[in-house]
C-alpha cells in the first residue's frame, strides 16, 4: 500500500465484516467520539486505528533480509518504512437498536480498544477490551471503514496473547434493554 493511499471500504456480508475486523483490531477511541443517530439508523465512531495493512508489509520487508546496517539507517519516524496509525471513521448503517456494556457514553476519560467485529444474522457486536462491548442490531447492516487524514508514525505494534477467534466466540452478551 502506497504511503498516500487511504483505506475506504464497505462490508455488507459477514466475510467482509470479518476482514474489516482485522483492520480495526487494536483501534482506540473514547466514548465521546462515538455517536448513535437513531433517526438515521447509524452508528459512528472516530478511531485511532493501527494500520495493520502497512504493518504486514513492513514486517514482510523487514524479515526479507534487511541487514542490521539497513535497519540502523531507517529513521524512526519514516512512515514509509515503519508502523503507523491514522484517524478513521467506523460507520455502521441500517441499525435498528444499540446497546453498550461497560462503556460510559459521552465519556472523555475512558479509552476503549476494539478487539473484534463479530457479525451475526441479527447485527454486529463490537467486542472491546476489558469486558466492554457495543451491540448494534439490524438484519441488513452495512459497515464502512475510512481513513481520515494522513497516517503518523508509531513505535509500537500492538501485541497480545489473546486468541481472537475465542474472543469472537465468547462475545459479551447484552440484555435487550439499552
N, C-alpha and C positions, 0 to 999 in steps of 0.2 A: 504494500500500500504506500503510495507516494506521500510525502510529508504534508502536502497541501490538500489531500483528499479527506473529506469528512463523511462519516457514516450517515446514511439516510435510508432506513429500512422499514419495511412493513411486514408484520406477521399476522396471518389470518388463521392458519391451521396450527394444530399442536406442534408439528415438527418445526414450523417456522418460529414459534414462540420459544421452543426449547433452544434453538440456535441463538435467539436473542437473549436467552437466559445466560448463556456463556459470555456474551458481550457485556452484560450488566452485572455479572458477578463481581463482588467487592466494590461496587459503586456505593458512594456515601452521600447521604443527604440529611437535611434537618427537616423535621415535620412542617416547619413554617414555609418550606419550599415545595410543599405538595398541596394540591387543591382537588376537591371533588366538586364538579359542576353538575349538580343533579339535573338542572334544566337542559343541559347539553349532553347529558349522559356520558360524561367524560371525566377521567382521572388524569392529572398531570403532575409529574414530579421533576424538578430540576436536580440533576445528579452531578456529582464529581466522579466521573467514570474513569476507571483504569482501562487503558486501551489494550485489551488482550490481543487484538489482531496485530498490533505493532510489536507487542512483546514476543509473540511467537516468531515473527520474522527476525527480531533481534536475537532471540535465543538460538534460532537456527543458524543465523550468520555467525554468531559468536562461537557456537560449537563446531562450525565447519572448518575450524583450524586457524582462527585468529591467534597469532602468536602473542606472547606476553608483551613484546615490543609494540605491536599494533594496539593492544588493549591500553597500554600506558599512553599512547598518542591520542586517544579519544578524549575529548572534553566531556566532563560530566554533565554539562547542560546542553550537549549536542542532541537535539530531538530527532535527528535522522539516524542516530545510532544507539539510542537508549530507550528506557521506559518512559512512557508519557501518560498523562491524564488530560481530560478535557471536560468541559461542561457539556451536558447532554440533556435533552428533554425525553422523558419516557411518558408517552401518552397512550392511554387505553380508552378507546371509544366504544360505544354501544353498551355501556354498563347500565344495569337496572338497579344496582344496590352496591353499597360499600360498607365494610366493617374493618375495624383495626383491633389489634391485640398488642398491648404493651407499647403503644405509640401515643405520645401526648400531642394530639393535633394542635397545630399552631405554635408548638414549642420551638424556641431558637437555641436551646441549650442541650437538646438530645440529638446525638448522632446515630443514624440508622445505617446499617450496612446491608446491602442486598446479597443474599446467598444464592437464591434461585427464583426463577419464574416457573410456576407449576400450573400448567393449564389442565382443565378437565372439561367435561361436556356442559358444565353449569357456570363456567367462568374461569377465573385465574386467581391463584394465591401467590402473592409476592412474599416469599419466605425471607426473613431478615435475621440477623444475628441477635442473640440474647432473647430467644423465645418470642420475638415480635413478628408480626405478620400483617399484611393487608389483604383482605379478601374482596375481590371485585366480581360481582355476579353479572351474568349476561351470557346467553347462549351463542351469540354471534359477535363476540368482541374482536376488535382489531387493535393490534399493538404496534405503535410507532416508536422508533428509536432514532434520534437525530442529534448529531454532534452540533454544538453551538460554539462558534469561535475557533480559535487556534489552540492546538494542544500545547502543554508546557511540560518540561522535563520533571521527572520524579526519580529519586534514587532507589526507591524500594518497590519491588514486585511483591504483591500480596502472596503470602504463603500460609496455608493452614492444612491441618491433617484431616479436615472434615471430608467425609465421603458424601459428595453432593447428591448422588443417587439415593443415598439413605435419607438425606435431608429432605429431598423431594417426596420420598415415600412417607415420611413422618411429618409432613407439613402440618403446622398447627391448625387445629380446627377452631373455628369461631362460631359463636352462637348466632342464631338468626337475627338477634337484635343488634342494633348499632352500638 
